[in-house]
Amino acid sequence: MDTSQKASYNAGQAKGQTQEKTSNLMDRAGNAAQSAKESMQEAGSQMQAKAQGAADAVKDATGMKK
């Protein structure tokens, strides 16, 4: 292999490694985003349940619940 071919080969290797690293980073970012979304949905559900419980408690205390 001459110098030009080696340089071309090395450039191709570097490009492939960069693409692989980028793909891995994008996968991790996607996983982190999905995890955050699920955490927020869970927190929202918990808040909704607590709010409903509080509303029911007020209705019970005021005799509005039948």
ChimeraX commands (.cxc) that place a marker at each C-alpha (Angstrom):
marker #1 position 0.00,0.00,0.00 radius 0.5
marker #1 position 1.38,3.40,-0.88 radius 0.5
marker #1 position 1.09,6.51,1.27 radius 0.5
marker #1 position -2.02,7.75,-0.51 radius 0.5
marker #1 position -3.81,4.46,0.00 radius 0.5
marker #1 position -2.83,4.34,3.68 radius 0.5
marker #1 position -4.08,7.88,4.19 radius 0.5
marker #1 position -7.35,7.02,2.47 radius 0.5
marker #1 position -7.71,3.85,4.54 radius 0.5
marker #1 position -6.99,5.73,7.78 radius 0.5
marker #1 position -9.49,8.45,6.84 radius 0.5
marker #1 position -12.12,5.79,6.22 radius 0.5
marker #1 position -11.37,4.15,9.55 radius 0.5
marker #1 position -11.64,7.46,11.36 radius 0.5
marker #1 position -14.93,8.25,9.61 radius 0.5
marker #1 position -16.37,4.86,10.56 radius 0.5
marker #1 position -15.31,5.25,14.18 radius 0.5
marker #1 position -16.80,8.74,14.33 radius 0.5
marker #1 position -20.09,7.50,12.89 radius 0.5
marker #1 position -20.19,4.66,15.42 radius 0.5
marker #1 position -19.50,7.01,18.34 radius 0.5
marker #1 position -22.14,9.43,17.08 radius 0.5
marker #1 position -24.65,6.62,16.77 radius 0.5
marker #1 position -23.91,5.46,20.32 radius 0.5
marker #1 position -24.28,9.00,21.67 radius 0.5
marker #1 position -27.58,9.45,19.86 radius 0.5
marker #1 position -28.84,6.14,21.26 radius 0.5
marker #1 position -27.89,7.21,24.78 radius 0.5
marker #1 position -29.54,10.60,24.32 radius 0.5
marker #1 position -32.69,8.91,23.05 radius 0.5
marker #1 position -32.73,6.53,25.99 radius 0.5
marker #1 position -32.25,9.40,28.43 radius 0.5
marker #1 position -35.08,11.34,26.82 radius 0.5
marker #1 position -37.40,8.33,26.98 radius 0.5
marker #1 position -36.51,7.76,30.63 radius 0.5
marker #1 position -37.18,11.41,31.45 radius 0.5
marker #1 position -40.51,11.25,29.63 radius 0.5
marker #1 position -41.56,8.16,31.58 radius 0.5
marker #1 position -40.49,9.76,34.87 radius 0.5
marker #1 position -42.50,12.88,34.10 radius 0.5
marker #1 position -45.55,10.82,33.17 radius 0.5
marker #1 position -45.28,8.90,36.44 radius 0.5
marker #1 position -44.90,12.12,38.41 radius 0.5
marker #1 position -47.92,13.58,36.62 radius 0.5
marker #1 position -50.00,10.51,37.42 radius 0.5
marker #1 position -48.99,10.69,41.08 radius 0.5
marker #1 position -49.85,14.38,41.26 radius 0.5
marker #1 position -53.21,13.74,39.61 radius 0.5
marker #1 position -54.01,10.98,42.10 radius 0.5
marker #1 position -53.01,13.20,45.03 radius 0.5
marker #1 position -55.14,16.05,43.72 radius 0.5
marker #1 position -58.11,13.73,43.33 radius 0.5
marker #1 position -57.56,12.44,46.86 radius 0.5
marker #1 position -57.43,15.99,48.19 radius 0.5
marker #1 position -60.61,16.92,46.32 radius 0.5
marker #1 position -62.36,13.85,47.71 radius 0.5
marker #1 position -61.19,14.73,51.23 radius 0.5
marker #1 position -62.62,18.24,50.88 radius 0.5
marker #1 position -65.91,16.83,49.60 radius 0.5
marker #1 position -66.03,14.41,52.54 radius 0.5
marker #1 position -65.24,17.17,55.03 radius 0.5
marker #1 position -67.86,19.49,53.64 radius 0.5
marker #1 position -70.49,16.82,53.12 radius 0.5
marker #1 position -70.58,17.38,49.37 radius 0.5
marker #1 position -69.74,13.80,48.51 radius 0.5
marker #1 position -72.77,11.59,48.10 radius 0.5
marker link #1:1,2 radius 0.2
marker link #1:2,3 radius 0.2
marker link #1:3,4 radius 0.2
marker link #1:4,5 radius 0.2
marker link #1:5,6 radius 0.2
marker link #1:6,7 radius 0.2
marker link #1:7,8 radius 0.2
marker link #1:8,9 radius 0.2
marker link #1:9,10 radius 0.2
marker link #1:10,11 radius 0.2
marker link #1:11,12 radius 0.2
marker link #1:12,13 radius 0.2
marker link #1:13,14 radius 0.2
marker link #1:14,15 radius 0.2
marker link #1:15,16 radius 0.2
marker link #1:16,17 radius 0.2
marker link #1:17,18 radius 0.2
marker link #1:18,19 radius 0.2
marker link #1:19,20 radius 0.2
marker link #1:20,21 radius 0.2
marker link #1:21,22 radius 0.2
marker link #1:22,23 radius 0.2
marker link #1:23,24 radius 0.2
marker link #1:24,25 radius 0.2
marker link #1:25,26 radius 0.2
marker link #1:26,27 radius 0.2
marker link #1:27,28 radius 0.2
marker link #1:28,29 radius 0.2
marker link #1:29,30 radius 0.2
marker link #1:30,31 radius 0.2
marker link #1:31,32 radius 0.2
marker link #1:32,33 radius 0.2
marker link #1:33,34 radius 0.2
marker link #1:34,35 radius 0.2
marker link #1:35,36 radius 0.2
marker link #1:36,37 radius 0.2
marker link #1:37,38 radius 0.2
marker link #1:38,39 radius 0.2
marker link #1:39,40 radius 0.2
marker link #1:40,41 radius 0.2
marker link #1:41,42 radius 0.2
marker link #1:42,43 radius 0.2
marker link #1:43,44 radius 0.2
marker link #1:44,45 radius 0.2
marker link #1:45,46 radius 0.2
marker link #1:46,47 radius 0.2
marker link #1:47,48 radius 0.2
marker link #1:48,49 radius 0.2
marker link #1:49,50 radius 0.2
marker link #1:50,51 radius 0.2
marker link #1:51,52 radius 0.2
marker link #1:52,53 radius 0.2
marker link #1:53,54 radius 0.2
marker link #1:54,55 radius 0.2
marker link #1:55,56 radius 0.2
marker link #1:56,57 radius 0.2
marker link #1:57,58 radius 0.2
marker link #1:58,59 radius 0.2
marker link #1:59,60 radius 0.2
marker link #1:60,61 radius 0.2
marker link #1:61,62 radius 0.2
marker link #1:62,63 radius 0.2
marker link #1:63,64 radius 0.2
marker link #1:64,65 radius 0.2
marker link #1:65,66 radius 0.2
view
